[in-house]
Amino acid sequence: MAHDSSAAPASISIEQHLARVLESVTALPAITVPIAEALHRTLAVDVHATADVPGFDNSAMDGYALRRADAMAATVDSPVTLTVVADLPAGSAENPRLQPGEAARIMTGAPVPDDADCIVPIEDTDEGTATVLIYRAPAEAAFIRPRGTDVQAGDAVLPAGRVLGARDLAAAAASGVSTLAVHPAPRVGVLSTGSELREPGDTLARGQIHDSNSLLLEALITECGGIPVQLGSVPDDDAALRAILDEHAPELDAVITSGGVSVGAYDVVKAVLAPLGVWFGPVRMQPGKPQGFGRFPVGDAGGPLLFALPGNPVSVFVSFETFVRPALLTMTGHSTIQRPTLSATVTTGWRSPAGRAQYMPAVVERDEQGAASVRPASAGGAGSYLVASLASANALAFIPEDVTEVREGDTLTVTLVS
């Protein structure tokens, strides 16, 4: 359906639009999950040990637990003979009594008998099972790992705000914790619009294109800790778009649409949502100038955030990195929501549009001294349709609004995206 376009609103800066987005976003309420389900989630509260680690004095070596006084005279030429009265594997609950002249064979991790005050490693013995020859006098408390030397009950183990990795889960488990309070992964709907879209691999008729935006957005959402929910693609049909949003909004934390946000006659997303109060307007950037943002249903503070992005793939990528990614990371409880940046020297110059900041898909390389250089990922520049250039880009080079030409030797700020 064709629509009349209204007068264009005043443009805003990237910083203004990002501020608008982040003012609307908070971390999702914490949930408690089994520790095995917390990988890559953000910890909502500090974790404290519920038990000492280790929970008992234990052996750091395979060897023999004994009284140090019994082996102080041991040498290679004149070994000390002790009677072996027990065999203690890891996990043993035994606590055998050791009289003078006695020892217990012990494995790494097994509890040290109360009567022993050192461990002699097997390398310093003849490895006997009934009796054992000790060839070297042990040091005081040799090879005993005392109780609580890693952490003690009540000690802080992990701080809130930490993105949990495998080592963090292991530390929590070893400290006696079985569940963790984390911010959940946001469920994000992905909806591509346009009657020209077809599935990847389909035969294309004149004017048709393969839908790459859905896959791009799904992967980007997953990379920053969200759960993508594919809502499919809809033709340029107002009722079809509204029906999909009405059906799925209650189960989502955010919705991302691609396409239909500019001033064309068939820009269905803007036509349906702008009258409801969703903001649409130009942001002074290239690519990604037309943007939309709000909630759906409009006015529902509990409704999902709605990001209406342009339809060209490079515009989708740049818009996601600039506005959506920081919002999703905020929802997941991350304290760091921006990618790392660095300064790089330009090796190939290009033009930038007047009055708009530019994000150039770029390749950053380092020389042997570690100095960074940057060049466009494609000879075609920052064209929003140049999706193939994204595959070779590892950075976005940022050019301010007041710069119209980037020259060889200039220094730019670049955002690393891989």
Secondary structure, 3 states (H helix, E strand, C coil): CCCCCCCCCCCECHHHHHHHHHHCCCCCCCEEEEHHHCCCCEECCCEECCCCECCCCEECCCEEEECHHHHCCCCCCCCEEEEEEEEECCCCCCCCCCCCCEEEEECCCCECCCCCCEEEEHHHECCCCCEEEECCCCCCCCCEECCCCCECCCCEEECCCCECCHHHHHHHHHCCCCEEEEECCCEEEEEEECCCEECCCCCCCCCCEECCHHHHHHHHHHHCCCEEEEEEEECCCHHHHHHHHHHHHHHCCEEEEECCCCCCCCCHHHHHHHHHCCEEEEECEECCCEEEEEECCCCCCCCCEEEEECCCHHHHHHHHHHHHHHHHHHHCCCCCCCCCEEEEEECCCEECCCCCEEEEEEEEEECCCCCEEEEECCCCCCCCCCCHHHHHCCEEEEECCCCCEECCCCEEEEEECC
